[in-house]
Amino acid sequence: MTILKSDGWMFLSNGIRDLFPGYFALVMATGIISLASMMLGRPHLAEALFLLNIAAYFVLAVLMLLRLIFFWRFMMADLVAHSRGPGFFTSIAATCILGTQFVVIAHNNLAALLLWGLGVTLWFVVLYTFFAAVTMRAVKPSLETGINGAWLIATVASESVAILSLLLVPAVGAYSRALLLFALVMYLIGCMMYLSIIPLIFYRFTFIRLTPAELTPPYWINMGAVAITTLAGATLILNAGKSHLLIALLPFLKGFTLYFWATGTWWIPLLLILGVWRHVVRRFPLRYSPQYWGMVFPLGMYTACTLQLSRALDLRVLRAVPAYLLIIALAAWTAAFVGLARGLFRDFRSRHGRVQPVPLS
């Protein structure tokens, strides 16, 4: 006996099972470009991207939840893997960046507080699960195959929690000092993670053969991680008057924040050169992949952090730069979004309406 089972449903099931762990980078990229647009006085663009980001976050959250329920073994295998596990860090950063949008664009502190609570919970669960698993594993991959730019999303996740915490300080009343301290601690943890991980990546770049296929877009997080650290540091500086501790640390915060911005600026030409080598010299095909959102996010974050740094340190020479950077970030976002839409439409057309007999057992 047989039943007709839609090939489309099988495709959806397989898609959920094999869902790319780092797909929340789409929300990260859309969110930061929306915030940068608001910071640069383009509220209509910011609001449109905000609404789109709410929808994207909801869809991805549902898909991840379905994967956890129906394919939890696949999901757990990914979470504790050296190569794919760091992709889950994007869920933390996406949650907190969306929460930041609710504060800055929608002025909805309640929704932002709920997302902050979810983001902090994910930070503890996901980060400690991953790092405990890869530490205790008996058989480990080589540095060549085990590490990639996605590891630095641990920094991005920590700094996103710090930024949202700072923005929620006015909403928590008596707990404001505790939240300021928590934000400072998360900022410093993010710094520690970057300074711990980036030497391994730099060593992998310079002393181990790197093929075009291995030079994936998430390596742009080398820059994006220091960009969001700059944004968090600049936001701490702007809020220093609310805490005696932050006032005492101002010289350190200013120097360290400028250091991270300079580091991010240094990475950009090298990453562009490597991109030309990959796609022009070595002719690696330029096709859409969800990993490209990990390239769009750093471009948007560098725009936002440069503007915030110019305000925090009164660097007027930098204030004209973000408007041009936003154009580049929007172009990259549009290209990635068109690639996503074309891929979904192509898959829909190739599979919609086809049925196949499946044995009923």
C-alpha positions in Angstrom: 0.0 0.0 0.0 1.3 3.5 -0.9 0.4 7.1 -0.2 1.4 10.1 -2.2 3.8 12.3 -0.3 4.7 15.7 -1.6 8.4 16.1 -2.7 8.1 19.6 -1.3 7.4 18.4 2.2 10.4 16.1 2.0 12.5 19.1 0.8 11.3 21.1 3.8 12.0 18.3 6.2 15.5 17.9 4.8 16.1 21.6 4.9 15.2 21.8 8.6 17.4 18.8 9.4 20.4 20.3 7.6 19.7 23.9 8.4 22.9 25.9 8.4 23.7 26.8 12.1 24.9 30.3 11.3 21.8 31.4 9.4 21.1 34.0 12.1 23.9 36.0 10.6 21.1 37.2 8.2 19.4 38.9 11.2 22.7 40.2 12.4 23.5 41.8 9.1 20.0 43.2 8.5 19.8 44.5 12.1 23.1 46.4 12.1 22.5 48.0 8.7 19.1 49.1 10.1 20.7 50.6 13.2 23.4 52.3 11.1 20.7 53.8 8.9 18.9 55.2 12.0 22.2 56.6 13.4 22.8 58.4 10.0 19.3 59.9 9.9 17.5 57.5 7.6 14.6 56.4 9.7 12.4 55.0 6.9 15.1 52.7 5.7 15.8 51.7 9.3 12.2 50.9 10.0 11.7 48.9 6.8 14.7 46.8 7.6 13.6 46.5 11.2 10.2 45.0 10.2 12.0 42.6 7.8 14.3 41.6 10.5 11.5 40.7 12.9 10.0 38.4 10.2 13.4 36.9 9.5 14.1 36.3 13.1 10.7 34.7 13.7 11.1 32.3 10.7 14.6 31.2 11.7 13.6 30.8 15.3 10.7 28.5 14.3 13.0 26.5 12.0 15.6 26.1 14.7 13.0 25.1 17.2 11.6 22.5 14.8 15.1 21.2 14.2 15.7 20.9 18.0 12.4 19.0 18.4 12.6 16.6 15.4 16.3 16.5 14.6 17.9 17.2 17.9 20.7 14.6 17.3 21.8 16.4 14.1 21.6 19.7 15.9 23.6 18.6 18.9 26.2 17.0 16.6 26.6 20.4 14.9 26.7 22.3 18.2 29.7 20.4 19.6 31.6 20.2 16.3 34.7 22.4 15.9 33.8 23.6 12.4 30.0 24.0 12.7 29.4 24.7 16.4 30.4 28.4 16.3 27.6 29.1 13.8 25.2 28.8 16.7 26.8 31.9 18.3 24.9 33.9 15.6 21.6 33.1 17.5 22.9 35.1 20.5 24.1 38.1 18.5 21.0 38.1 16.4 18.7 38.1 19.5 20.6 41.0 21.1 20.9 43.0 17.9 17.1 42.7 17.3 16.6 43.7 21.0 18.8 46.8 20.2 16.6 47.6 17.3 13.5 47.5 19.6 15.2 50.1 21.9 16.6 52.4 19.2 13.9 52.2 16.5 10.7 51.1 18.2 11.4 52.5 21.7 10.0 49.2 23.1 12.0 48.4 26.2 9.7 45.5 27.3 10.4 43.6 24.1 14.0 44.5 24.3 14.2 43.2 27.9 12.7 39.9 26.9 15.2 39.5 24.0 18.0 40.5 26.4 16.9 37.7 28.8 16.8 35.2 25.9 20.2 36.4 24.6 21.9 36.1 28.0 20.4 32.6 28.4 21.6 31.5 25.0 25.1 33.0 25.7 25.5 30.8 28.8 24.0 27.7 27.2 25.5 27.8 23.7 29.0 29.1 24.5 29.7 26.9 27.5 28.2 23.8 25.8 30.5 24.4 22.7 33.7 25.2 24.5 33.2 22.4 27.1 32.6 19.9 24.3 35.6 20.8 22.2 37.8 20.9 25.3 36.8 17.5 26.6 36.7 15.7 23.2 39.3 13.0 23.0 39.9 13.1 19.3 40.3 16.6 18.0 40.8 18.0 14.4 44.0 19.8 13.3 44.1 23.6 13.5 43.9 23.6 9.7 40.4 22.0 9.7 39.2 22.8 13.1 39.2 26.6 13.2 37.7 29.3 11.0 36.5 32.9 11.3 33.2 31.8 12.8 34.9 31.2 16.1 35.2 35.0 16.5 31.4 35.2 16.6 31.9 34.3 20.3 33.3 37.9 20.6 30.4 39.3 18.6 27.9 37.5 20.8 29.5 38.8 24.0 29.7 42.4 22.7 26.1 42.3 21.5 25.0 41.4 25.0 27.1 44.3 26.4 25.6 46.8 24.0 22.0 45.8 24.6 22.7 45.9 28.4 23.9 49.4 28.1 20.9 50.6 26.2 18.5 49.0 28.8 20.2 50.7 31.8 17.6 53.6 31.9 14.8 51.0 31.9 15.9 48.9 34.9 15.8 51.6 37.6 17.5 50.4 40.8 19.4 47.7 38.9 21.1 50.2 36.6 24.5 50.0 38.3 24.5 46.2 38.3 23.6 46.2 34.6 26.4 48.7 33.8 28.8 46.4 35.6 27.5 43.4 33.7 27.9 45.3 30.4 31.5 46.1 31.3 32.2 42.5 32.1 30.7 41.2 28.9 32.7 43.8 26.9 35.9 42.6 28.6 35.0 38.9 28.0 34.5 39.7 24.3 37.9 41.4 24.2 39.5 38.3 25.9 37.9 36.0 23.3 39.1 38.0 20.4 42.7 38.3 21.7 42.7 34.5 22.4 41.3 33.3 19.1 42.7 35.7 16.5 46.3 34.5 17.0 45.2 31.0 16.0 43.5 32.3 12.9 46.4 34.5 12.0 48.7 31.5 12.4 46.4 29.5 10.2 46.5 32.2 7.6 50.2 32.6 7.5 51.8 29.2 8.2 49.2 26.7 6.9 48.2 26.3 3.2 44.9 28.0 2.6 42.9 27.1 -0.5 40.2 29.3 -2.2 37.5 26.9 -1.0 38.7 27.3 2.6 38.8 31.1 2.5 35.1 31.3 3.4 33.2 34.6 3.9 33.0 34.2 7.7 36.7 35.2 7.8 35.4 38.7 7.5 34.4 38.3 11.1 38.1 38.9 11.8 37.1 42.5 11.2 33.5 42.4 12.3 34.4 41.1 15.8 36.7 44.1 16.5 34.1 46.4 14.9 31.4 45.4 17.3 34.0 45.6 20.2 34.6 49.2 19.1 30.9 49.9 19.1 30.6 48.4 22.6 33.6 50.3 23.9 32.4 53.6 22.4 28.9 53.1 24.0 30.6 52.4 27.3 32.5 55.7 27.0 29.3 57.6 26.2 27.7 56.1 29.3 30.7 56.6 31.6 29.0 59.4 33.5 26.5 56.9 35.0 29.2 54.9 36.9 32.2 55.9 39.0 33.9 52.7 37.8 33.5 53.6 34.2 34.8 57.1 34.9 37.9 55.6 36.5 38.4 53.4 33.5 37.9 56.0 30.8 41.6 56.3 29.7 41.7 52.5 29.4 38.4 52.3 27.5 39.4 55.1 25.1 42.7 53.6 24.3 41.4 50.0 24.0 38.5 51.1 21.9 40.6 53.0 19.5 43.0 50.1 19.3 40.2 47.7 18.2 38.9 50.2 15.6 42.5 50.5 14.2 42.7 46.7 14.1 39.4 46.4 12.2 40.6 49.1 9.8 43.8 47.2 9.2 41.9 44.0 8.3 39.8 45.5 5.5 42.5 45.8 2.8 43.9 42.4 3.5 40.4 40.8 3.3 39.7 42.6 0.0 43.0 41.4 -1.4 42.2 37.8 -0.3 38.8 38.1 -1.9 40.3 39.2 -5.2 42.8 36.3 -5.0 39.9 33.9 -4.3 37.4 34.9 -7.0 39.5 36.7 -9.7 43.0 35.0 -9.6 41.9 31.5 -8.6 38.4 31.9 -10.2 36.5 30.4 -7.3 32.8 30.7 -8.3 30.8 33.5 -6.7 27.5 31.8 -5.7 25.1 32.6 -3.0 25.7 30.8 0.3 24.3 31.7 3.8 27.9 32.2 4.8 27.9 35.5 2.9 25.8 37.1 5.6 28.9 36.7 7.7 30.6 39.1 5.3 27.7 41.6 5.1 27.5 42.0 8.9 31.1 43.3 9.4 30.5 45.9 6.7 27.4 47.2 8.5 29.1 47.0 11.9 32.2 48.9 10.7 29.8 51.7 9.5 28.1 51.9 12.9 31.2 51.6 15.0 33.0 54.3 13.1 30.2 56.7 13.7 29.9 55.9 17.4 33.6 56.1 17.8 33.7 59.6 16.2 31.1 60.7 18.8 32.7 59.0 21.8 36.2 60.4 21.1 35.1 63.5 19.3 36.9 62.5 16.1 35.3 64.8 13.7 37.5 63.7 10.9 35.7 60.3 10.8 32.1 61.7 10.8 31.9 61.9 7.0 33.1 58.3 6.4 30.0 56.3 7.7 27.6 57.7 5.1 29.8 56.2 2.3 30.3 53.0 4.2 26.6 52.6 4.5 26.2 52.6 0.7 28.7 49.7 0.5 27.1 47.8 3.3 23.6 48.2 1.6 25.0 47.0 -1.7 26.4 43.9 -0.1 23.2 43.3 1.8 21.1 43.7 -1.4 23.4 41.2 -3.3 23.1 38.6 -0.5 19.3 39.1 -0.2 18.9 38.7 -4.0 20.9 35.6 -3.9 18.8 34.2 -1.1 15.5 35.1 -2.9 16.7 33.6 -6.2 17.8 30.4 -4.4 14.4 30.0 -2.6 12.5 30.7 -5.8 14.6 28.2 -7.8 14.1 25.5 -5.2 10.3 26.2 -5.1 9.9 26.0 -8.8 11.9 22.8 -9.1 10.0 21.0 -6.4 6.5 22.5 -6.1 3.7 20.2 -7.1 5.7 17.1 -7.7 4.6 14.0 -5.9 6.1 10.6 -5.5 4.7 7.3 -4.2 6.0 6.4 -0.8 5.5 2.9 0.8 3.2 2.9 3.8 4.8 0.8 6.4 
